[in-house]
Amino acid sequence: MKTPSSIYQLKITLKHITPPIWRRVQVASNTPLGKLHEIIQQAMGWTNSHLHAFEIDEERYGPPGLDEESTDLDYSKIKLQDVAAEESRFAYEYDFGDGWNHEIVVEKVLGPESGVKYPICLAGKRSCPPEDCGGPHGYAELLDILADPKHEEHEQSKEWVGDHFRPERFDLGRADKRVRKKLEQWD
């Protein structure tokens, strides 16, 4: 892969969740938005099984052929550097039914470090919500149920999310490994 001219450091925050769930990644400036979608999926821990789109300066960018009436611009041909500048903000929505809205902030634009392969995940907080739990409102309700062993849906919900789910936990090594594995698939 060609060495990028610059690196964008992005903070991706899942909106309408308290305390916040976020990830910090560094990506090449020439990363197409379609690949940025995949990086976000891996860094956050989503499963890439729902519709999604970016909104940047009142334009929507999504996968080609999203549906017959789609007015979204094809994000496979648009590079990050073409639509975002340092300190800019834009939106990413995942799962139109559940409405997982993310705010993406370009924190800074850097020169590439020698010997570093991008993208990388640098930091984050809290686990990604389980897929199909009903968006921010459904997730808050799920957390309440999991916190109350006497709730009538506690056991069923605990079984559904699995023993491994810990809402406050973030595994940087795992997130970075997922992001880097995606990189290997592109090379």
N, C-alpha and C positions, 0 to 999 in steps of 0.2 A: 504494500500500500504506500502511496506517495506521502512524503512528509508534509503535513499541513502547514500553511503559512501562519495560522494563529489558532489558539485554543480558547474556546468559550467555557467559562466556569458558570454553571447553571445551578440555581437552587429551585427545586421542584417541590412545591408544597401542596398537599391535598387540602382543599378548602372545606370550610364548614365542619371541621373536626377539631375538638379541643381535648387535651393539648394537641398541638399540631403533629402531623406525620409529614416528614420531609426527607429529601435526599439531595446531596450535592454531588454533581458529576462534572467532569471535564470532557469535552468533545471537540473534535476537529471542526473548524469554522466551515469547512466544505461538506459537512455532513448533511445529506438530504433529509428533509423533514420525515420522510417515511422511515428512515433508519433511526432518527431521533425518537420516533414513536416506539420502536423496538427497544431502544436504550432505556426509555422511561419504563416500559413494561418490565424489563429485567431488574432495573434498580429499585423500583417500587415493590415488585413481587407479584404483579398482576399476571394473569395467564394468557393475555392476548386473545380472548375469546369473544370480544364484543366490538361493536362499532365505535369509532373514535374520530376526532378531528382536532385540528389546531385552529385558534382564532387569533390572527395577528393583524393589527391595524384595520379592524372591521372586515377582513377577508377570512373566509374559511378555507382550510387546506385539509384534504383527506385523501384516502385511497381512491385510485381511479375506479369509476363505475360503482360507486357506493350504492347508488340506486338510479333509476332512469330519470328522476327529477332532480338529481343532485346538481347544485350549482357550485359545489366545492371545487377549488383548484386542485389539480393533481399534485400531491405532495411528494411524489417520487422524483420530480424534476426540480424542486425548489430547495436550494441550499440554505442552511441556517444563516450564513453570512449575508444572504440576499434579502432577508426579511427582519433581521434583528440586529440591533446595535448595542454597544456597551450600555449597561444600566437600563435597558428596555425591559418591558414586561409583556407577556402574552399568555394566552390560555390554552389549555389542553383538556378536552373532555373525553373520558373513557366510559363506555357503557351508557348509551343515551337513555336507557330505561332507568338505571339506578342513578345516573347523573353524578359520576365522580369527576368533579371539576378540580383542576390543578392550576395553580399560578406558577408560571416559570419566570424567574428573574435572571437576567444576564448580569451576574455579579461583577465580572471583569473579563477582559480579553487579554490573553497572555501569549507570549511566544512559546512554541513547543519546547519541552525539555528534551535534551539529548538522551536517547535510549529508552524513552517512555513511549509505550504504545497506547493510543487513545481509541476508544473511550475508557474512562476509569470512574469508579464510584469512590468518592473521598470521605463521605460522612452521611449520617442520617439519624433519624429518631423514630422510634416506635415501629411496630409491625404494620404491614399492609393489611387493610381489612379483608376478610374473606370475600371471594367473588359471590355475587348474587345475594347479598345480605340486605339489600334494600336501600342502598345509598347511605349518606351521612345519618339520616334519621333512623333507618333500620339498624345501622351499625351501633349507634348510641343505645338503642333498645336492646340489641344483642349483648352489649357489654353489661348493661344493667341486669339482664337475665343471668349471665355467667357469674356475676358478682353475688347473686342471691341464691344460695343452695336450696332455699325453700320455695323458689319460684316454680310454678307447675311445668314450665318449659325448660328448666335448668338442665336436666339430664339429657334431654333430646338435643338441646343446643350445644351442650358440651361434646356430645357424640358427633354432631354435625361438623364442628370446627376442628375436632381432633385434639388429642392430648398435647400435641406440639405447639398449638397456638398460644402465644403469650403476647397480649396487646402492647405491653411496654417494651418488648425486646426488639432490638435491631441488631442484625448480624452483618457487620460491614464486610467481613471476609466472604460471606455467602453472596451478598449483593454484588460485590466487585467481581467475584468469580462468574456470576451469571452475565454481567455486562461484558466481561472479557471473552466469555464463550461465544457471545453474539459476534464479537469482533472476529474471532477465528472463522466463523461461518461466512463472513464477508470476504476474507482474504482469498 
